[in-house]
Amino acid sequence: MSGIQIGPAGDAAADADVFEDAYGVAPDGAIIARPDGIVAWRASQTDLDAEQSIEAAMNRLLCRV
């Protein structure tokens, strides 16, 4: 069976390349998805300051900029 498994602590573990293929990102990429499943932001791979990039994206998405 392939896909994503949710562990007892709520952690998600996907089969190899499932997440990357589904969202078009590298293994070190990231997405921000809305509760309705729409991808609001995507980084195809992590840059040098991932935390700052995600914070800036959230600020834009929440109209805080």
PDB file of N, CA, C, O and CB in Angstrom:
ATOM      1  N   MET A   1       0.855  -1.187   0.000  1.00  0.00           N
ATOM      2  CA  MET A   1       0.000   0.000   0.000  1.00  0.00           C
ATOM      3  C   MET A   1       0.891   1.237   0.000  1.00  0.00           C
ATOM      4  O   MET A   1       1.852   1.316   0.764  1.00  0.00           O
ATOM      5  CB  MET A   1      -0.967   0.005   1.232  1.00  0.00           C
ATOM      6  N   SER A   2       0.574   2.183  -0.843  1.00  0.00           N
ATOM      7  CA  SER A   2       1.379   3.402  -0.898  1.00  0.00           C
ATOM      8  C   SER A   2       0.567   4.575  -0.385  1.00  0.00           C
ATOM      9  O   SER A   2      -0.660   4.513  -0.301  1.00  0.00           O
ATOM     10  CB  SER A   2       1.873   3.675  -2.333  1.00  0.00           C
ATOM     11  N   GLY A   3       1.255   5.622  -0.050  1.00  0.00           N
ATOM     12  CA  GLY A   3       0.573   6.812   0.415  1.00  0.00           C
ATOM     13  C   GLY A   3       1.222   7.379   1.650  1.00  0.00           C
ATOM     14  O   GLY A   3       2.431   7.267   1.851  1.00  0.00           O
ATOM     15  N   ILE A   4       0.403   7.985   2.468  1.00  0.00           N
ATOM     16  CA  ILE A   4       0.881   8.637   3.683  1.00  0.00           C
ATOM     17  C   ILE A   4       0.270   7.933   4.883  1.00  0.00           C
ATOM     18  O   ILE A   4      -0.936   7.691   4.929  1.00  0.00           O
ATOM     19  CB  ILE A   4       0.529  10.154   3.690  1.00  0.00           C
ATOM     20  N   GLN A   5       1.108   7.609   5.844  1.00  0.00           N
ATOM     21  CA  GLN A   5       0.673   6.962   7.079  1.00  0.00           C
ATOM     22  C   GLN A   5       0.753   7.981   8.212  1.00  0.00           C
ATOM     23  O   GLN A   5       1.734   8.718   8.306  1.00  0.00           O
ATOM     24  CB  GLN A   5       1.544   5.698   7.397  1.00  0.00           C
ATOM     25  N   ILE A   6      -0.250   8.034   9.061  1.00  0.00           N
ATOM     26  CA  ILE A   6      -0.248   8.913  10.227  1.00  0.00           C
ATOM     27  C   ILE A   6       0.081   8.062  11.445  1.00  0.00           C
ATOM     28  O   ILE A   6      -0.613   7.089  11.740  1.00  0.00           O
ATOM     29  CB  ILE A   6      -1.627   9.650  10.401  1.00  0.00           C
ATOM     30  N   GLY A   7       1.144   8.434  12.148  1.00  0.00           N
ATOM     31  CA  GLY A   7       1.587   7.683  13.309  1.00  0.00           C
ATOM     32  C   GLY A   7       0.798   8.034  14.553  1.00  0.00           C
ATOM     33  O   GLY A   7      -0.011   8.962  14.533  1.00  0.00           O
ATOM     34  N   PRO A   8       1.025   7.295  15.650  1.00  0.00           N
ATOM     35  CA  PRO A   8       0.280   7.515  16.890  1.00  0.00           C
ATOM     36  C   PRO A   8       0.485   8.899  17.493  1.00  0.00           C
ATOM     37  O   PRO A   8      -0.392   9.403  18.195  1.00  0.00           O
ATOM     38  CB  PRO A   8       0.668   6.482  17.896  1.00  0.00           C
ATOM     39  N   ALA A   9       1.631   9.517  17.228  1.00  0.00           N
ATOM     40  CA  ALA A   9       1.883  10.860  17.760  1.00  0.00           C
ATOM     41  C   ALA A   9       1.394  11.956  16.803  1.00  0.00           C
ATOM     42  O   ALA A   9       1.610  13.143  17.051  1.00  0.00           O
ATOM     43  CB  ALA A   9       3.381  11.042  18.036  1.00  0.00           C
ATOM     44  N   GLY A  10       0.733  11.550  15.709  1.00  0.00           N
ATOM     45  CA  GLY A  10       0.233  12.524  14.747  1.00  0.00           C
ATOM     46  C   GLY A  10       1.228  12.873  13.671  1.00  0.00           C
ATOM     47  O   GLY A  10       0.954  13.731  12.832  1.00  0.00           O
ATOM     48  N   ASP A  11       2.391  12.222  13.675  1.00  0.00           N
ATOM     49  CA  ASP A  11       3.394  12.508  12.661  1.00  0.00           C
ATOM     50  C   ASP A  11       3.040  11.778  11.371  1.00  0.00           C
ATOM     51  O   ASP A  11       2.522  10.661  11.402  1.00  0.00           O
ATOM     52  CB  ASP A  11       4.801  12.101  13.150  1.00  0.00           C
ATOM     53  N   ALA A  12       3.319  12.408  10.248  1.00  0.00           N
ATOM     54  CA  ALA A  12       3.010  11.834   8.942  1.00  0.00           C
ATOM     55  C   ALA A  12       4.276  11.273   8.317  1.00  0.00           C
ATOM     56  O   ALA A  12       5.334  11.902   8.363  1.00  0.00           O
ATOM     57  CB  ALA A  12       2.368  12.888   8.013  1.00  0.00           C
ATOM     58  N   ALA A  13       4.165  10.103   7.743  1.00  0.00           N
ATOM     59  CA  ALA A  13       5.282   9.477   7.042  1.00  0.00           C
ATOM     60  C   ALA A  13       4.773   9.018   5.683  1.00  0.00           C
ATOM     61  O   ALA A  13       3.820   8.243   5.594  1.00  0.00           O
ATOM     62  CB  ALA A  13       5.884   8.276   7.865  1.00  0.00           C
ATOM     63  N   ALA A  14       5.412   9.499   4.632  1.00  0.00           N
ATOM     64  CA  ALA A  14       4.990   9.149   3.276  1.00  0.00           C
ATOM     65  C   ALA A  14       5.969   8.185   2.648  1.00  0.00           C
ATOM     66  O   ALA A  14       7.158   8.172   2.968  1.00  0.00           O
ATOM     67  CB  ALA A  14       4.855  10.401   2.409  1.00  0.00           C
ATOM     68  N   ASP A  15       5.440   7.373   1.740  1.00  0.00           N
ATOM     69  CA  ASP A  15       6.324   6.535   0.932  1.00  0.00           C
ATOM     70  C   ASP A  15       7.242   7.455   0.136  1.00  0.00           C
ATOM     71  O   ASP A  15       6.934   8.633  -0.047  1.00  0.00           O
ATOM     72  CB  ASP A  15       5.507   5.584  -0.020  1.00  0.00           C
ATOM     73  N   ALA A  16       8.346   6.935  -0.329  1.00  0.00           N
ATOM     74  CA  ALA A  16       9.347   7.723  -1.051  1.00  0.00           C
ATOM     75  C   ALA A  16       8.717   8.517  -2.183  1.00  0.00           C
ATOM     76  O   ALA A  16       7.982   7.967  -3.002  1.00  0.00           O
ATOM     77  CB  ALA A  16      10.440   6.815  -1.601  1.00  0.00           C
ATOM     78  N   ASP A  17       9.001   9.785  -2.228  1.00  0.00           N
ATOM     79  CA  ASP A  17       8.623  10.715  -3.298  1.00  0.00           C
ATOM     80  C   ASP A  17       7.136  11.030  -3.405  1.00  0.00           C
ATOM     81  O   ASP A  17       6.749  11.750  -4.325  1.00  0.00           O
ATOM     82  CB  ASP A  17       9.075  10.169  -4.585  1.00  0.00           C
ATOM     83  N   VAL A  18       6.285  10.532  -2.518  1.00  0.00           N
ATOM     84  CA  VAL A  18       4.844  10.803  -2.620  1.00  0.00           C
ATOM     85  C   VAL A  18       4.576  12.302  -2.459  1.00  0.00           C
ATOM     86  O   VAL A  18       3.905  12.908  -3.294  1.00  0.00           O
ATOM     87  CB  VAL A  18       4.056   9.996  -1.550  1.00  0.00           C
ATOM     88  N   PHE A  19       5.097  12.892  -1.392  1.00  0.00           N
ATOM     89  CA  PHE A  19       4.879  14.322  -1.133  1.00  0.00           C
ATOM     90  C   PHE A  19       5.496  15.167  -2.243  1.00  0.00           C
ATOM     91  O   PHE A  19       4.862  16.082  -2.770  1.00  0.00           O
ATOM     92  CB  PHE A  19       5.476  14.725   0.237  1.00  0.00           C
ATOM     93  N   GLU A  20       6.731  14.850  -2.585  1.00  0.00           N
ATOM     94  CA  GLU A  20       7.445  15.628  -3.603  1.00  0.00           C
ATOM     95  C   GLU A  20       6.713  15.595  -4.942  1.00  0.00           C
ATOM     96  O   GLU A  20       6.565  16.628  -5.594  1.00  0.00           O
ATOM     97  CB  GLU A  20       8.873  15.097  -3.776  1.00  0.00           C
ATOM     98  N   ASP A  21       6.256  14.414  -5.353  1.00  0.00           N
ATOM     99  CA  ASP A  21       5.541  14.281  -6.618  1.00  0.00           C
ATOM    100  C   ASP A  21       4.199  15.001  -6.584  1.00  0.00           C
ATOM    101  O   ASP A  21       3.814  15.644  -7.561  1.00  0.00           O
ATOM    102  CB  ASP A  21       5.334  12.813  -6.952  1.00  0.00           C
ATOM    103  N   ALA A  22       3.495  14.899  -5.483  1.00  0.00           N
ATOM    104  CA  ALA A  22       2.168  15.509  -5.377  1.00  0.00           C
ATOM    105  C   ALA A  22       2.222  17.029  -5.437  1.00  0.00           C
ATOM    106  O   ALA A  22       1.343  17.659  -6.026  1.00  0.00           O
ATOM    107  CB  ALA A  22       1.500  15.078  -4.090  1.00  0.00           C
ATOM    108  N   TYR A  23       3.244  17.621  -4.833  1.00  0.00           N
ATOM    109  CA  TYR A  23       3.308  19.079  -4.738  1.00  0.00           C
ATOM    110  C   TYR A  23       4.372  19.719  -5.614  1.00  0.00           C
ATOM    111  O   TYR A  23       4.495  20.943  -5.635  1.00  0.00           O
ATOM    112  CB  TYR A  23       3.549  19.470  -3.329  1.00  0.00           C
ATOM    113  N   GLY A  24       5.140  18.921  -6.334  1.00  0.00           N
ATOM    114  CA  GLY A  24       6.147  19.476  -7.234  1.00  0.00           C
ATOM    115  C   GLY A  24       7.275  20.179  -6.520  1.00  0.00           C
ATOM    116  O   GLY A  24       7.737  21.231  -6.963  1.00  0.00           O
ATOM    117  N   VAL A  25       7.723  19.608  -5.421  1.00  0.00           N
ATOM    118  CA  VAL A  25       8.823  20.194  -4.661  1.00  0.00           C
ATOM    119  C   VAL A  25       9.940  19.174  -4.509  1.00  0.00           C
ATOM    120  O   VAL A  25       9.729  17.974  -4.686  1.00  0.00           O
ATOM    121  CB  VAL A  25       8.340  20.681  -3.276  1.00  0.00           C
ATOM    122  N   ALA A  26      11.129  19.662  -4.181  1.00  0.00           N
ATOM    123  CA  ALA A  26      12.271  18.801  -3.880  1.00  0.00           C
ATOM    124  C   ALA A  26      12.087  18.228  -2.474  1.00  0.00           C
ATOM    125  O   ALA A  26      11.214  18.686  -1.736  1.00  0.00           O
ATOM    126  CB  ALA A  26      13.626  19.589  -3.996  1.00  0.00           C
ATOM    127  N   PRO A  27      12.891  17.241  -2.094  1.00  0.00           N
ATOM    128  CA  PRO A  27      12.773  16.681  -0.747  1.00  0.00           C
ATOM    129  C   PRO A  27      12.913  17.718   0.372  1.00  0.00           C
ATOM    130  O   PRO A  27      12.381  17.524   1.465  1.00  0.00           O
ATOM    131  CB  PRO A  27      13.810  15.614  -0.561  1.00  0.00           C
ATOM    132  N   ASP A  28      13.619  18.807   0.109  1.00  0.00           N
ATOM    133  CA  ASP A  28      13.756  19.854   1.133  1.00  0.00           C
ATOM    134  C   ASP A  28      12.824  21.028   0.875  1.00  0.00           C
ATOM    135  O   ASP A  28      12.995  22.091   1.473  1.00  0.00           O
ATOM    136  CB  ASP A  28      15.195  20.348   1.191  1.00  0.00           C
ATOM    137  N   GLY A  29      11.840  20.857  -0.004  1.00  0.00           N
ATOM    138  CA  GLY A  29      10.873  21.916  -0.293  1.00  0.00           C
ATOM    139  C   GLY A  29       9.796  21.997   0.780  1.00  0.00           C
ATOM    140  O   GLY A  29       9.787  21.215   1.731  1.00  0.00           O
ATOM    141  N   ALA A  30       8.893  22.950   0.615  1.00  0.00           N
ATOM    142  CA  ALA A  30       7.828  23.151   1.598  1.00  0.00           C
ATOM    143  C   ALA A  30       6.604  23.749   0.924  1.00  0.00           C
ATOM    144  O   ALA A  30       6.701  24.383  -0.126  1.00  0.00           O
ATOM    145  CB  ALA A  30       8.306  24.062   2.747  1.00  0.00           C
ATOM    146  N   ILE A  31       5.453  23.536   1.545  1.00  0.00           N
ATOM    147  CA  ILE A  31       4.223  24.175   1.086  1.00  0.00           C
ATOM    148  C   ILE A  31       3.475  24.706   2.300  1.00  0.00           C
ATOM    149  O   ILE A  31       3.685  24.258   3.427  1.00  0.00           O
ATOM    150  CB  ILE A  31       3.335  23.182   0.272  1.00  0.00           C
ATOM    151  N   ILE A  32       2.605  25.661   2.047  1.00  0.00           N
ATOM    152  CA  ILE A  32       1.615  26.085   3.035  1.00  0.00           C
ATOM    153  C   ILE A  32       0.278  25.842   2.353  1.00  0.00           C
ATOM    154  O   ILE A  32      -0.009  26.422   1.307  1.00  0.00           O
ATOM    155  CB  ILE A  32       1.803  27.618   3.495  1.00  0.00           C
ATOM    156  N   ALA A  33      -0.534  24.983   2.951  1.00  0.00           N
ATOM    157  CA  ALA A  33      -1.838  24.652   2.380  1.00  0.00           C
ATOM    158  C   ALA A  33      -2.945  25.203   3.274  1.00  0.00           C
ATOM    159  O   ALA A  33      -2.866  25.151   4.501  1.00  0.00           O
ATOM    160  CB  ALA A  33      -1.991  23.119   2.204  1.00  0.00           C
ATOM    161  N   ARG A  34      -3.978  25.731   2.621  1.00  0.00           N
ATOM    162  CA  ARG A  34      -5.136  26.206   3.362  1.00  0.00           C
ATOM    163  C   ARG A  34      -5.920  25.004   3.890  1.00  0.00           C
ATOM    164  O   ARG A  34      -5.721  23.887   3.415  1.00  0.00           O
ATOM    165  CB  ARG A  34      -6.035  27.107   2.469  1.00  0.00           C
ATOM    166  N   PRO A  35      -6.806  25.214   4.862  1.00  0.00           N
ATOM    167  CA  PRO A  35      -7.602  24.096   5.390  1.00  0.00           C
ATOM    168  C   PRO A  35      -8.448  23.390   4.321  1.00  0.00           C
ATOM    169  O   PRO A  35      -8.780  22.215   4.474  1.00  0.00           O
ATOM    170  CB  PRO A  35      -8.510  24.598   6.492  1.00  0.00           C
ATOM    171  N   ASP A  36      -8.796  24.096   3.249  1.00  0.00           N
ATOM    172  CA  ASP A  36      -9.591  23.474   2.191  1.00  0.00           C
ATOM    173  C   ASP A  36      -8.726  22.742   1.163  1.00  0.00           C
ATOM    174  O   ASP A  36      -9.239  22.251   0.157  1.00  0.00           O
ATOM    175  CB  ASP A  36     -10.432  24.526   1.492  1.00  0.00           C
ATOM    176  N   GLY A  37      -7.415  22.668   1.414  1.00  0.00           N
ATOM    177  CA  GLY A  37      -6.516  21.911   0.560  1.00  0.00           C
ATOM    178  C   GLY A  37      -5.836  22.705  -0.539  1.00  0.00           C
ATOM    179  O   GLY A  37      -4.974  22.169  -1.235  1.00  0.00           O
ATOM    180  N   ILE A  38      -6.197  23.965  -0.715  1.00  0.00           N
ATOM    181  CA  ILE A  38      -5.568  24.805  -1.725  1.00  0.00           C
ATOM    182  C   ILE A  38      -4.152  25.157  -1.264  1.00  0.00           C
ATOM    183  O   ILE A  38      -3.949  25.574  -0.124  1.00  0.00           O
ATOM    184  CB  ILE A  38      -6.407  26.094  -1.984  1.00  0.00           C
ATOM    185  N   VAL A  39      -3.179  24.986  -2.159  1.00  0.00           N
ATOM    186  CA  VAL A  39      -1.796  25.357  -1.835  1.00  0.00           C
ATOM    187  C   VAL A  39      -1.684  26.875  -1.946  1.00  0.00           C
ATOM    188  O   VAL A  39      -1.860  27.443  -3.024  1.00  0.00           O
ATOM    189  CB  VAL A  39      -0.761  24.637  -2.791  1.00  0.00           C
ATOM    190  N   ALA A  40      -1.390  27.519  -0.831  1.00  0.00           N
ATOM    191  CA  ALA A  40      -1.307  28.979  -0.782  1.00  0.00           C
ATOM    192  C   ALA A  40       0.111  29.475  -1.054  1.00  0.00           C
ATOM    193  O   ALA A  40       0.296  30.619  -1.470  1.00  0.00           O
ATOM    194  CB  ALA A  40      -1.780  29.488   0.576  1.00  0.00           C
ATOM    195  N   TRP A  41       1.107  28.631  -0.825  1.00  0.00           N
ATOM    196  CA  TRP A  41       2.502  29.011  -1.021  1.00  0.00           C
ATOM    197  C   TRP A  41       3.314  27.749  -1.210  1.00  0.00           C
ATOM    198  O   TRP A  41       3.026  26.712  -0.613  1.00  0.00           O
ATOM    199  CB  TRP A  41       3.042  29.848   0.175  1.00  0.00           C
ATOM    200  N   ARG A  42       4.340  27.847  -2.052  1.00  0.00           N
ATOM    201  CA  ARG A  42       5.206  26.693  -2.296  1.00  0.00           C
ATOM    202  C   ARG A  42       6.633  27.176  -2.505  1.00  0.00           C
ATOM    203  O   ARG A  42       6.869  28.185  -3.170  1.00  0.00           O
ATOM    204  CB  ARG A  42       4.717  25.875  -3.527  1.00  0.00           C
ATOM    205  N   ALA A  43       7.581  26.447  -1.929  1.00  0.00           N
ATOM    206  CA  ALA A  43       9.006  26.652  -2.191  1.00  0.00           C
ATOM    207  C   ALA A  43       9.515  25.333  -2.752  1.00  0.00           C
ATOM    208  O   ALA A  43       9.497  24.315  -2.061  1.00  0.00           O
ATOM    209  CB  ALA A  43       9.808  27.093  -0.881  1.00  0.00           C
ATOM    210  N   SER A  44       9.965  25.346  -3.991  1.00  0.00           N
ATOM    211  CA  SER A  44      10.376  24.099  -4.615  1.00  0.00           C
ATOM    212  C   SER A  44      11.556  23.454  -3.901  1.00  0.00           C
ATOM    213  O   SER A  44      11.726  22.235  -3.944  1.00  0.00           O
ATOM    214  CB  SER A  44      10.725  24.339  -6.060  1.00  0.00           C
ATOM    215  N   GLN A  45      12.366  24.273  -3.249  1.00  0.00           N
ATOM    216  CA  GLN A  45      13.427  23.759  -2.385  1.00  0.00           C
ATOM    217  C   GLN A  45      13.729  24.796  -1.330  1.00  0.00           C
ATOM    218  O   GLN A  45      13.433  25.979  -1.502  1.00  0.00           O
ATOM    219  CB  GLN A  45      14.705  23.406  -3.197  1.00  0.00           C
ATOM    220  N   THR A  46      14.318  24.352  -0.239  1.00  0.00           N
ATOM    221  CA  THR A  46      14.599  25.237   0.888  1.00  0.00           C
ATOM    222  C   THR A  46      15.750  26.168   0.550  1.00  0.00           C
ATOM    223  O   THR A  46      16.771  25.749   0.004  1.00  0.00           O
ATOM    224  CB  THR A  46      14.922  24.426   2.154  1.00  0.00           C
ATOM    225  N   ASP A  47      15.566  27.441   0.886  1.00  0.00           N
ATOM    226  CA  ASP A  47      16.668  28.382   0.698  1.00  0.00           C
ATOM    227  C   ASP A  47      17.486  28.456   1.984  1.00  0.00           C
ATOM    228  O   ASP A  47      17.253  27.689   2.918  1.00  0.00           O
ATOM    229  CB  ASP A  47      16.137  29.792   0.297  1.00  0.00           C
ATOM    230  N   LEU A  48      18.422  29.358   2.028  1.00  0.00           N
ATOM    231  CA  LEU A  48      19.319  29.437   3.179  1.00  0.00           C
ATOM    232  C   LEU A  48      18.614  29.812   4.471  1.00  0.00           C
ATOM    233  O   LEU A  48      19.032  29.387   5.548  1.00  0.00           O
ATOM    234  CB  LEU A  48      20.402  30.427   2.907  1.00  0.00           C
ATOM    235  N   ASP A  49      17.542  30.607   4.381  1.00  0.00           N
ATOM    236  CA  ASP A  49      16.824  31.011   5.591  1.00  0.00           C
ATOM    237  C   ASP A  49      15.357  30.621   5.457  1.00  0.00           C
ATOM    238  O   ASP A  49      14.494  31.466   5.223  1.00  0.00           O
ATOM    239  CB  ASP A  49      16.967  32.541   5.842  1.00  0.00           C
ATOM    240  N   ALA A  50      15.095  29.336   5.609  1.00  0.00           N
ATOM    241  CA  ALA A  50      13.747  28.801   5.425  1.00  0.00           C
ATOM    242  C   ALA A  50      12.753  29.420   6.405  1.00  0.00           C
ATOM    243  O   ALA A  50      11.627  29.735   6.022  1.00  0.00           O
ATOM    244  CB  ALA A  50      13.757  27.286   5.585  1.00  0.00           C
ATOM    245  N   GLU A  51      13.149  29.596   7.649  1.00  0.00           N
ATOM    246  CA  GLU A  51      12.248  30.165   8.650  1.00  0.00           C
ATOM    247  C   GLU A  51      11.791  31.558   8.249  1.00  0.00           C
ATOM    248  O   GLU A  51      10.610  31.884   8.372  1.00  0.00           O
ATOM    249  CB  GLU A  51      12.928  30.210  10.016  1.00  0.00           C
ATOM    250  N   GLN A  52      12.719  32.387   7.769  1.00  0.00           N
ATOM    251  CA  GLN A  52      12.374  33.738   7.350  1.00  0.00           C
ATOM    252  C   GLN A  52      11.467  33.706   6.121  1.00  0.00           C
ATOM    253  O   GLN A  52      10.541  34.511   6.025  1.00  0.00           O
ATOM    254  CB  GLN A  52      13.645  34.549   7.055  1.00  0.00           C
ATOM    255  N   SER A  53      11.709  32.803   5.190  1.00  0.00           N
ATOM    256  CA  SER A  53      10.881  32.687   3.987  1.00  0.00           C
ATOM    257  C   SER A  53       9.450  32.294   4.336  1.00  0.00           C
ATOM    258  O   SER A  53       8.497  32.849   3.790  1.00  0.00           O
ATOM    259  CB  SER A  53      11.483  31.663   3.023  1.00  0.00           C
ATOM    260  N   ILE A  54       9.303  31.339   5.242  1.00  0.00           N
ATOM    261  CA  ILE A  54       7.963  30.904   5.641  1.00  0.00           C
ATOM    262  C   ILE A  54       7.253  31.999   6.414  1.00  0.00           C
ATOM    263  O   ILE A  54       6.057  32.217   6.222  1.00  0.00           O
ATOM    264  CB  ILE A  54       8.038  29.625   6.485  1.00  0.00           C
ATOM    265  N   GLU A  55       7.970  32.685   7.282  1.00  0.00           N
ATOM    266  CA  GLU A  55       7.367  33.791   8.039  1.00  0.00           C
ATOM    267  C   GLU A  55       6.907  34.894   7.094  1.00  0.00           C
ATOM    268  O   GLU A  55       5.814  35.431   7.268  1.00  0.00           O
ATOM    269  CB  GLU A  55       8.368  34.357   9.072  1.00  0.00           C
ATOM    270  N   ALA A  56       7.715  35.242   6.102  1.00  0.00           N
ATOM    271  CA  ALA A  56       7.327  36.267   5.128  1.00  0.00           C
ATOM    272  C   ALA A  56       6.109  35.827   4.328  1.00  0.00           C
ATOM    273  O   ALA A  56       5.213  36.628   4.065  1.00  0.00           O
ATOM    274  CB  ALA A  56       8.493  36.577   4.180  1.00  0.00           C
ATOM    275  N   ALA A  57       6.075  34.560   3.941  1.00  0.00           N
ATOM    276  CA  ALA A  57       4.919  34.043   3.200  1.00  0.00           C
ATOM    277  C   ALA A  57       3.658  34.114   4.050  1.00  0.00           C
ATOM    278  O   ALA A  57       2.610  34.535   3.561  1.00  0.00           O
ATOM    279  CB  ALA A  57       5.170  32.594   2.747  1.00  0.00           C
ATOM    280  N   MET A  58       3.742  33.712   5.303  1.00  0.00           N
ATOM    281  CA  MET A  58       2.568  33.780   6.188  1.00  0.00           C
ATOM    282  C   MET A  58       2.115  35.221   6.385  1.00  0.00           C
ATOM    283  O   MET A  58       0.914  35.492   6.411  1.00  0.00           O
ATOM    284  CB  MET A  58       2.883  33.138   7.552  1.00  0.00           C
ATOM    285  N   ASN A  59       3.058  36.146   6.524  1.00  0.00           N
ATOM    286  CA  ASN A  59       2.685  37.554   6.664  1.00  0.00           C
ATOM    287  C   ASN A  59       1.935  38.052   5.433  1.00  0.00           C
ATOM    288  O   ASN A  59       0.950  38.779   5.560  1.00  0.00           O
ATOM    289  CB  ASN A  59       3.930  38.413   6.903  1.00  0.00           C
ATOM    290  N   ARG A  60       2.396  37.665   4.235  1.00  0.00           N
ATOM    291  CA  ARG A  60       1.684  38.054   3.007  1.00  0.00           C
ATOM    292  C   ARG A  60       0.306  37.408   2.932  1.00  0.00           C
ATOM    293  O   ARG A  60      -0.679  38.063   2.590  1.00  0.00           O
ATOM    294  CB  ARG A  60       2.504  37.670   1.770  1.00  0.00           C
ATOM    295  N   LEU A  61       0.246  36.126   3.252  1.00  0.00           N
ATOM    296  CA  LEU A  61      -1.033  35.409   3.183  1.00  0.00           C
ATOM    297  C   LEU A  61      -2.050  35.957   4.163  1.00  0.00           C
ATOM    298  O   LEU A  61      -3.248  35.959   3.882  1.00  0.00           O
ATOM    299  CB  LEU A  61      -0.821  33.934   3.449  1.00  0.00           C
ATOM    300  N   LEU A  62      -1.580  36.425   5.314  1.00  0.00           N
ATOM    301  CA  LEU A  62      -2.479  36.961   6.334  1.00  0.00           C
ATOM    302  C   LEU A  62      -2.618  38.481   6.235  1.00  0.00           C
ATOM    303  O   LEU A  62      -3.159  39.124   7.135  1.00  0.00           O
ATOM    304  CB  LEU A  62      -1.980  36.579   7.720  1.00  0.00           C
ATOM    305  N   CYS A  63      -2.126  39.043   5.138  1.00  0.00           N
ATOM    306  CA  CYS A  63      -2.224  40.497   4.875  1.00  0.00           C
ATOM    307  C   CYS A  63      -1.599  41.336   5.995  1.00  0.00           C
ATOM    308  O   CYS A  63      -2.133  42.379   6.373  1.00  0.00           O
ATOM    309  CB  CYS A  63      -3.696  40.901   4.699  1.00  0.00           C
ATOM    310  N   ARG A  64      -0.475  40.873   6.513  1.00  0.00           N
ATOM    311  CA  ARG A  64       0.220  41.603   7.569  1.00  0.00           C
ATOM    312  C   ARG A  64       1.348  42.460   7.015  1.00  0.00           C
ATOM    313  O   ARG A  64       2.067  43.107   7.776  1.00  0.00           O
ATOM    314  CB  ARG A  64       0.769  40.637   8.600  1.00  0.00           C
ATOM    315  N   VAL A  65       1.506  42.470   5.713  1.00  0.00           N
ATOM    316  CA  VAL A  65       2.587  43.246   5.097  1.00  0.00           C
ATOM    317  C   VAL A  65       2.020  44.457   4.436  1.00  0.00           C
ATOM    318  O   VAL A  65       2.763  45.249   3.855  1.00  0.00           O
ATOM    319  CB  VAL A  65       3.372  42.412   4.086  1.00  0.00           C
TER     320      VAL A  65
END
